């Protein structure tokens, strides 16, 4: 198994942190930043960067736009999820439209 931290991805992860999508900003500032368990943004795990990560709960949260539900996006996500699960993580995928349209209702689920 690969190392959990890939130093080659550090510059890209930093860039993603500085340039979050509006959905990532909303989830971070309105929910995860002050959550009872510590989450971090754009965490490198092996060959991937997950949107949000909680070490204590072993959770990776991925916000998914429409490209994740059509064509090769579905298969790529299955491969990515399987890879992350090998590190003992539960991967939670939240569609962007949930964050945009039903945010507070959606967050009660989690």
N, C-alpha and C positions, 0 to 999 in steps of 0.2 A: 504494500500500500504506500502511496505517496506521502510525503511529509504534509502535515496539516497547514503549514504556512509556506506560501510560494513568494519569495522576495521579488520575483520578476513582476508580480502584479501590483506591488505597492504604489507606484506612480498612478496607475489607472484607478486603484481604489481611492486614493486621495482626490483625484479629479472627480470621481463619482460623488464623493462626500460633499465637495464644493458645489456641485451642479446637480443637486437632487431634483427629481421630477416633482411636480406639484403634489402628486399623490404621496410620494415619500415624505415631503415636507409636512403634509397634513398628518400623516400617521405618526411621524416623529414628534412634532411639536405639540400635537393635541392628545397624544396617547402614550407613546413608548418612552419618551424622554424622562418622564416622572413616574414610570411604572414601578411597582414594588420590587421587581427584579430588574437588574441592570441589563439594558440592551445596548449594543453598539451598532453603528451604521457601517455598511460596506465592509464586511468582514471577509478576509481571504480565508478560504478553506480549500486546500489542495489547489486544483486548477480552476476553481470558480470563486466569484465574489458574491456573497449573499447580501441582500438588501439590509436585513436586520438580523442580529444574532444575540442569543442569550445563553451564556455558558452554563449558568446554574440550572436552567430548565432544559438545556440541550435542544433548543429550538432555533430553527432558521426560518425567517419570514421572507417570502418573496411576493412582491407586488407585480401582478401580471397585466400587461396591456393586451389588446386584441390579437397581436401577432402570436401570442402563446396558445391560442385556441384554433388556429387554422394551419393547414399544411404541415410543414416539417416542425413547426413550433411545438406541437403536441409531443412528438417523439423526442425532440431535444430536451424537453422538460422532464420526460420520464427517465431519460438517461441521467440527467443532472440530479434529480431526486434520488434515484438509486445510488448514485455516487455519494451524495451527502449522507444518506442513511448508513453507509458503511462506516461513517465516523460516529455513529450512535445518535444522530440528530433526527428530530421530527421536523419535517418540512411542511410549513403552513403556507399555502398559496392563496392570496387574496386578490381578486380581480380589481383593477383600477376603478371600474364603474361602481363597485361597492364603496370604495373610499370616497368617490365623488358624490354618490347619490344617497347612500344609506349609512353614512359613517357611524353615527352614534348607535344606531340599531345594530350594525355589524360588529362594533367593538364590544357590545354586551355578550356576544357569543364567546369571545375570547377572554 
